[in-house]
């Protein structure tokens, strides 16, 4: 069942139709908020700055497109995503959080509450950093030097902007949770999805141009091919066969006899999603941030900062610098994919749970041997997922940009955006199908 067919069937069911309308309505409400700019920002200077800075581009992707216009939801869900990642990592380190996460629905709600609390100070800190960064930046637009924000706006104006951005993040988080609870799909992912889709036409026109029909068609063909490849890999999984040991009562003799039920343990090829890309991009932008901080210094430090600001980018004029940048980026994506996959799937915990449930892998002893076997299988398939992410985010944008002669740092985030769009669409389709199947069974029982 494809997405359009699933949506058509869902619209015929009143309850699912209400959920879909609620989802669409809340997404429209967020898009309206993402169109309300904060007074004082220079739109032309903002566009120029975003065209030069890849880190701001990735932040804009995960803000749902509100940061580029410096709107009241400019930070979007970035602080909430950061809080979620922090607690996922802390669950591995903290024994207490790990115990809470195993308490089922009650534990999940408790951790979600902690994430909300952490989101507020993170939003305030990020708002402070964004305001300070924008006030310090000047760009050249049409031969004129322009400020992003007025440098002499005063402390009161800065506090107002910080409070507005922080409250906008809390409002976006609330809308996302309303979608998850009363609509269909994951609210946070759908808000990011809507932001990417909403700015796609304008982004294509800006990067390719209206007068270049052939590159636009070529870009469309490449996007379709990449989307099909991403769907294929995202759906790929390694199914480890399992068998449960149980006793079945013989109705004739009344004696128990050994039996079992065959099943499988699915291991996704790309279990880490886009989280490794977020980590890698953040680290790759760190030298650029240091370069901007020390750009005004004299001596070797100022010279080094000027060199970093000029050359540390994926499409640098110096071939060896560009190669070094992309090679480090490639290796970081590989490393973070392995790291986050093992955060999500702990072979020791899975082996222990299988042993407690009297489930075993045929030919493998329960306990430590099962954990070693799962770790070996996971390591092999994660190599495929890690190379897939690195190719989509590093190699594919470089090749496409060289082919179509596009020189724009924000274009190199295209692979990440496609990954998000495809992943959210697949997850939403699965949830709609699950809702339809559940109601079909309910009608059959009635």
C-alpha positions in Angstrom: 0.0 0.0 0.0 1.5 3.4 -1.1 1.1 6.7 0.8 -1.7 8.0 -1.5 -3.7 4.8 -1.3 -3.3 4.8 2.5 -4.4 8.4 2.8 -7.5 7.7 0.6 -8.6 4.9 2.8 -7.9 6.9 6.0 -10.1 9.8 4.7 -13.1 7.4 4.5 -12.9 6.6 8.2 -14.3 9.5 10.4 -11.8 9.0 13.3 -8.8 8.9 11.0 -10.1 11.8 9.0 -10.3 13.9 12.2 -6.7 12.9 13.0 -5.4 13.9 9.6 -7.3 17.2 9.7 -5.8 17.9 13.1 -2.3 17.2 11.8 -2.7 19.4 8.8 -4.3 22.2 10.9 -1.4 22.2 13.5 1.2 22.1 10.7 -0.5 25.1 9.1 -0.5 26.9 12.5 3.3 26.4 12.7 3.9 27.6 9.2 1.9 30.7 10.0 4.2 31.3 13.1 7.2 30.7 10.9 6.1 33.6 8.7 6.1 36.2 11.5 9.5 37.9 11.6 11.1 39.5 14.7 11.4 43.2 14.0 14.9 44.6 13.4 16.5 41.9 11.3 17.9 42.8 7.8 16.4 40.2 5.5 18.9 40.8 2.6 21.8 40.5 5.0 20.3 37.3 6.5 20.0 35.7 3.1 23.6 36.5 2.2 24.9 35.2 5.5 22.9 31.9 5.1 24.3 31.4 1.6 27.8 31.5 3.1 27.4 29.4 6.2 26.6 25.7 6.2 26.1 25.5 10.0 23.3 28.0 9.8 21.8 26.0 6.9 21.6 22.8 9.0 20.1 24.8 11.9 17.5 26.2 9.5 16.6 22.7 8.2 15.9 21.5 11.8 14.1 24.7 12.7 11.5 24.0 10.0 12.7 27.0 7.9 12.1 29.7 10.5 15.7 30.7 11.3 16.5 32.1 7.8 13.7 34.6 8.2 14.5 35.2 11.9 10.9 34.5 12.9 9.4 34.0 16.3 9.9 30.3 15.9 13.4 30.8 14.5 15.0 28.2 16.7 12.2 25.8 15.9 12.7 22.4 17.5 16.6 22.5 17.6 16.7 22.8 21.5 14.2 20.0 21.9 16.1 17.8 19.5 19.3 18.5 21.4 17.6 17.7 24.7 16.4 14.4 23.3 19.9 13.5 22.1 21.4 14.4 25.4 19.0 12.2 27.3 19.5 9.3 24.9 23.2 9.5 25.5 22.7 9.9 29.3 20.6 6.8 29.3 23.7 4.8 28.3 25.8 6.4 31.0 23.3 6.8 33.9 22.1 3.6 35.5 19.1 5.5 37.0 17.9 6.8 33.7 18.3 3.4 32.1 16.1 1.9 34.8 13.5 4.7 34.2 13.5 4.0 30.5 12.6 0.4 31.1 9.5 1.3 33.1 7.3 1.3 30.0 4.9 4.1 29.2 5.3 5.7 32.6 9.1 5.8 32.2 8.8 7.2 28.7 6.5 10.0 29.9 8.9 10.8 32.8 11.9 11.1 30.5 9.8 13.3 28.1 9.1 15.6 31.0 12.8 15.9 31.8 13.4 16.7 28.1 10.9 19.5 28.2 12.5 21.0 31.2 16.0 20.9 29.6 14.6 22.4 26.4 13.9 25.7 28.0 17.5 26.6 29.2 18.9 25.2 26.0 16.6 27.4 24.0 17.6 30.4 26.1 21.3 29.7 25.6 21.0 29.1 21.9 18.9 32.3 21.6 21.6 34.3 23.4 24.3 32.8 21.1 22.2 33.5 17.9 21.6 37.1 18.9 25.2 37.7 19.8 26.4 36.1 16.6 24.0 38.0 14.4 24.9 41.3 16.0 28.6 40.7 15.4 28.2 39.8 11.7 28.4 42.1 8.8 28.0 41.0 5.2 28.4 42.6 1.8 25.2 43.0 -0.2 25.3 44.9 -3.5 28.6 46.5 -2.5 27.3 47.8 0.8 28.2 46.6 4.3 25.1 45.6 6.2 24.5 44.4 9.8 22.2 41.4 10.5 20.9 43.0 13.7 21.6 46.6 14.9 24.8 46.6 16.9 23.5 49.3 19.2 20.1 47.8 19.9 20.6 47.8 23.6 20.3 45.1 26.3 16.5 45.5 26.5 16.1 44.7 22.8 18.4 41.7 23.1 16.4 40.3 26.1 13.2 40.7 24.2 14.5 38.8 21.2 15.9 36.0 23.5 12.6 35.6 25.3 10.7 35.6 22.0 12.8 32.9 20.5 12.7 30.8 23.7 8.9 31.1 23.9 8.7 30.3 20.2 10.6 27.0 20.8 8.3 26.1 23.7 5.3 26.8 21.4 6.7 24.7 18.6 7.4 21.9 21.0 3.8 22.1 22.2 2.5 22.0 18.7 4.7 19.0 17.9 3.4 17.1 21.0 -0.2 17.9 20.0 0.4 16.4 16.6 1.9 13.2 18.1 -1.0 12.9 20.6 -4.0 13.9 18.6 -2.9 13.5 15.0 -1.0 11.0 13.0 2.8 10.7 12.9 5.6 12.1 14.9 4.9 15.8 15.5 8.6 17.0 15.7 9.5 15.1 12.5 6.4 16.4 10.6 7.2 20.0 11.5 10.7 19.7 10.1 9.2 17.8 7.1 6.7 20.6 6.4 9.5 23.2 6.6 11.7 21.4 4.1 8.8 20.8 1.6 7.6 24.4 2.0 10.9 26.0 1.0 11.8 23.4 -1.7 10.5 25.3 -4.8 12.2 28.6 -3.9 15.4 26.8 -2.9 15.6 25.0 -6.3 15.0 28.3 -8.2 17.7 30.1 -6.1 20.3 27.4 -6.6 19.7 26.5 -10.2 17.8 29.5 -11.7 14.7 29.9 -13.8 16.6 30.2 -17.0 18.5 26.9 -16.7 15.9 24.4 -17.6 18.3 21.5 -18.3 20.1 21.6 -14.9 16.7 21.9 -13.2 15.4 18.7 -15.0 18.7 17.0 -14.2 18.5 17.9 -10.6 14.9 16.5 -10.5 16.0 13.2 -12.0 18.9 12.9 -9.6 16.6 13.7 -6.7 14.1 11.0 -7.7 17.0 8.4 -8.1 18.4 9.4 -4.7 15.0 9.2 -3.1 14.4 5.7 -4.5 17.9 4.6 -3.2 17.2 6.1 0.2 13.8 4.3 0.5 15.5 1.0 -0.5 18.2 1.4 2.2 15.9 2.8 4.9 13.6 -0.2 4.5 16.5 -2.7 4.5 17.0 -4.9 7.5 18.8 -8.0 8.6 16.4 -10.5 10.2 18.0 -12.7 12.8 16.0 -15.9 13.2 14.9 -16.6 16.8 12.9 -19.4 18.5 11.1 -19.4 21.8 11.3 -22.4 24.1 8.0 -23.2 25.6 6.0 -26.2 26.7 2.8 -27.1 24.9 0.1 -29.1 26.7 -1.0 -32.3 24.8 -4.8 -32.5 25.0 -4.8 -36.3 24.9 -2.2 -37.2 27.4 -2.3 -34.0 29.5 1.4 -34.0 29.5 3.6 -31.1 28.4 5.8 -31.4 25.4 8.5 -29.2 24.1 7.6 -26.8 21.4 8.5 -23.4 20.1 7.5 -20.5 18.0 9.8 -19.2 15.2 10.2 -15.5 14.8 12.9 -13.0 13.8 14.8 -10.1 15.3 15.0 -7.3 12.7 18.2 -5.2 12.6 17.9 -2.1 10.5 20.8 -1.2 8.2 20.5 2.5 9.0 19.4 2.4 12.6 21.0 5.8 13.5 18.9 7.9 11.1 20.2 11.4 10.6 21.6 11.9 14.1 25.3 11.1 13.0 25.0 13.8 10.3 23.9 16.4 12.9 26.9 15.5 15.1 29.3 15.5 12.2 28.2 18.9 10.8 28.4 20.5 14.2 32.0 19.4 14.7 33.0 20.4 11.1 31.7 23.9 11.8 33.7 24.2 15.0 36.9 25.5 13.2 34.8 28.1 11.4 33.3 29.3 14.6 36.8 29.7 16.1 37.9 31.5 13.0 35.2 34.1 13.3 35.9 34.6 17.0 39.7 35.2 16.4 39.3 37.0 13.1 40.1 40.4 14.6 43.3 39.3 16.3 46.8 40.3 15.1 49.8 38.0 14.4 49.7 34.4 13.5 46.3 33.8 15.3 44.6 36.4 13.1 46.2 35.0 10.0 45.2 31.5 10.9 41.6 32.6 11.6 41.5 34.5 8.2 42.7 31.3 6.4 40.1 29.2 8.1 37.3 31.6 7.3 38.3 31.6 3.6 39.2 28.0 3.0 37.4 25.7 5.6 34.4 24.7 3.5 33.4 21.7 1.3 34.0 23.6 -2.0 37.2 25.5 -1.1 39.4 26.9 -3.9 42.4 24.9 -2.7 41.9 21.3 -3.9 43.8 19.7 -1.0 41.8 21.7 1.6 38.5 20.7 0.0 39.7 17.1 0.0 40.8 17.2 3.6 37.5 18.8 4.7 35.3 16.3 2.9 37.5 13.3 4.0 37.2 14.4 7.7 33.5 14.9 7.3 33.1 11.4 5.7 35.1 9.7 8.5 33.1 11.6 11.2 29.8 10.4 9.7 31.1 6.8 9.7 32.3 7.1 13.3 29.1 8.7 14.7 26.9 6.1 12.8 28.6 3.3 14.7 28.5 5.2 18.0 24.8 6.1 17.8 23.8 2.7 16.5 25.3 1.0 19.6 23.5 3.7 21.7 20.2 2.7 20.2 20.8 -1.1 20.2 22.8 -2.6 23.0 23.6 -6.3 22.1 24.2 -7.1 25.8 20.8 -5.8 26.9 19.1 -7.5 23.9 20.8 -10.8 24.7 19.8 -10.6 28.3 16.2 -9.8 27.5 16.1 -12.8 25.0 17.4 -15.1 27.7 14.9 -13.9 30.3 12.1 -14.4 27.7 13.3 -18.0 26.9 14.1 -16.9 23.3 17.2 -18.0 21.6 18.9 -17.8 18.2 19.2 -21.3 16.7 22.8 -22.5 16.9 23.9 -19.8 19.4 24.1 -20.3 23.1 21.9 -17.9 25.2 23.7 -15.1 27.1 27.2 -13.9 26.3 27.5 -15.9 23.0 24.2 -14.3 21.8 25.6 -10.9 22.6 28.8 -11.6 20.7 26.8 -12.9 17.7 24.5 -9.9 17.6 27.5 -7.5 17.9 29.1 -9.1 14.9 26.0 -9.0 12.8 25.3 -5.4 13.8 28.8 -4.4 13.0 28.6 -5.8 9.5 25.3 -4.2 8.6 26.2 -0.9 10.2 29.1 -0.6 7.8 26.6 -0.5 5.0 24.4 2.1 6.8 27.4 4.2 7.7 28.8 4.3 4.1 25.2 5.0 2.8 24.9 8.1 5.1 28.4 9.3 4.2 27.8 8.9 0.5 24.4 10.7 0.6 25.7 13.6 2.7 29.2 14.1 1.4 29.8 12.4 -2.0 26.4 12.9 -3.6 26.1 16.7 -3.0 29.7 17.2 -4.2 29.1 15.2 -7.4 25.8 16.9 -8.1 27.2 20.4 -7.4 30.1 19.8 -9.8 27.9 18.4 -12.5 25.4 21.3 -12.4 28.0 23.9 -11.5 26.3 25.0 -8.3 28.5 26.9 -5.8 26.3 27.3 -2.7 27.2 25.9 0.8 23.5 25.3 1.6 23.2 23.0 -1.4 25.5 20.5 0.4 22.6 19.9 2.9 20.4 18.5 0.2 21.2 14.9 1.1 20.3 15.5 4.7 17.0 17.1 3.7 16.1 14.2 1.4 16.9 11.8 4.2 14.5 13.6 6.5 11.7 13.9 4.0 11.9 10.2 3.0 12.2 9.0 6.5 9.2 11.0 7.8 7.1 10.0 4.8 7.8 6.3 5.4 7.2 6.5 9.2 3.9 8.3 8.6 2.8 5.8 6.0 3.5 3.0 8.4 1.5 4.6 11.2 -1.5 5.2 8.8 -1.3 1.6 7.7 -1.2 0.4 11.3 -4.3 2.5 12.1 -6.1 1.1 9.1 -5.2 -2.5 10.0 -6.3 -2.0 13.6 -9.7 -0.7 12.6 -10.1 -3.5 10.0 -9.6 -6.0 12.8 -12.0 -4.1 15.1 -14.7 -4.1 12.4 -14.1 -7.9 11.8 -14.5 -8.6 15.5 -17.7 -6.6 15.7 
